[in-house]
Amino acid sequence: MKISHIIFLLLISFGPKLTLVARTTRVVAPQPTIHQILVELNLEITKVQRYYNSCYERVIEEIGLLDNRIKTTTNTAVKLELLLLKLESKQLKLGLKRNEYTEVSKIRYIKGLQIMKILYEKTLALDHHFASLNTFNEINNISNPNHYPEFEKFKTQLQRQRDKKAGFRLSTILGENIYTSIIHSFVSMFGNNQINAAEKEKQLSRIDCILDFTLRMHGDLNTIYFETQYLQKSNEGIMQELQQLFVDYTKPIQYHTPLKTCRDTDDWDRVRENLSNYLQELNRISLIEDQKYKAHKMQINLEFPIDRLLQFITQYNAFIDQGAKFYEKFGIMLSSYENEKQCGGEIPVAYQQLKANVAVAIEKFNTAYKPVEINGSKMKEVLYGLTEYD
């Protein structure tokens, strides 16, 4: 075997490992966006594929030269040596294919881990968002006239002026109910002959905006409350799915720390170490003939969680799209009160604050929580390790 041929074989055998070391020591920008991660994914896979394609071209060229020499050589010993060199070159090509596949899998795995980390931060932010709304207290206070001091004053005055012969009291439960409370108040006032028409009109003028607002908006505000609760429960389900996905994702590489703990302790470097150890073992046993099946199984165990991640992304995107539509509907509901200008002074500040919170939530659903743009060519890159270079 020629010295130049041996050097060439060593070069392309160890070249991928050298590039792998260089890549793992690369400084990564802090807190990249998912878009940046996908761009990096494309660039890194393209770099690996270009490197190996150049190696394949050199091996194929070497095989072609060996074929020509085999055809023209009449010396049996020389021909045998050339045939052995050709066989080595073919084996080298297979080894290069295996190394390329492993490197691409590592890139996809690490990028998938980074995407999972960002998605977890997004679901945490959503959880904090829902927890900070205090929607029930706000809606309970602004949708029921019994929580308005002016209406309570009106009821107290009616109670003092009630006709003892015709009047009646409501129970505590019915007294807190918006509809029975209003109906009872009107019956008490209009059925009381002791209160003249001018006084009745004066009393009504003090609470007309309160009654108009609460009667018109009560149903919409309660819809907002219950649908917000539904979204919060859905987000909790998304978070549980993501935490289980992380367990499945890191199980093959023997990392058994929960996602929350990993995130809180910033233990991502240990995940990478476990992945490197896993790939070293995979490369080692892939060279052993009777370990081929085990190596194939290890490869599948590494690939399957990445597919699961993409399924989760589809689920996450659907939830965010749904949440954005819900909040857009909430915004329309809160802006639908027809007499807002006329009754602006009587409408509680909490109503305006709720409108502001919904507007902020719509913006966040379209920015901070927005769906992951990972479809078409991007989906192909993550799922199959294919890039535009292919």
Buried (B, 14 or more C-beta within 10 A) or exposed (E): EEEEBEEBBEEBBEBBEEBBEEBEEEEEEEEBEBEEBBEBBBEBBBBBBEBBBEBBEBBEEBBEBBEEBBEEBEEEEEBEBBEEBBEBBEEBBEBBEBBBBBBBBBBBBBBBBBBBBBBBEBBBEBBEBBEEBEBEEBBBBBBBBBBBEEBEEBBEBBEEBBEEEEBEEBEEEEEEBBEBBBEBBBBBBEEBEEBEEEBBEEBBEBBBBBBBBBBBBBEBBBBBBEBBBEBBEBBBEBBEBBBBBBBEBBEBBEBEBEBEEBBEEEEBEBBBEBBBEBBEBBBEBBEEEEBEEBBEEBBEBBBEBBEBBBEBBBBBBEBBEBBBEBBBBBBEBBEEBEBBEEBEEBBBEBBBEBBEBBBEBBEBBBEEBBBBEBEEEBEBBBBBBBBEEE
